């Protein structure tokens, strides 16, 4: 019997959908207004939201040393990260490579990773103004590798836009 009452409320809400579109907007706004008028809970989409990555400390300064913190520099399950800026500071000489999932070089200086994201040849900020470039999914993370010996400890951080997996196409305009 509860099902019939819910179906009836849904039918009433659907009938309000046409009228609600006049005062409630078109599309999702109309559907939200109809659901609200029928007493049904409205489903909200998780929003895309910018946030700052917590800083990480790259204290080893020799070639091949790396910082790999998956929980800190990779999105959780169900999310994508659009990297907008990365920052490295605190060192006065040397270079740091940023890659996906693996260090760029081994301690012997041999190549290891195949997906570079950027490089710091001096302390500063790398900006990524193009939406979705780079874009990390829940199976990926950023790894920071010393490629030329550092003088001083490097602190790395950045900014990203967290995008729910169900909205990534909308976010990228696909």
Protein Blocks (a to p, Z undefined) as FASTA:
>chain_A
ZZmmmmmmmmmmmmmmmmmmmmnoghjlmmmmmmmmnopacddddddddddddddddfbf
cehiacddfklmcccehiacddfbdcdehiabdcddddehiafbdfkopafbfcdfbdcf
bgcddddfbghiacddfkbccddddfbdcedjdddddddddddfklmmmmnoZZ
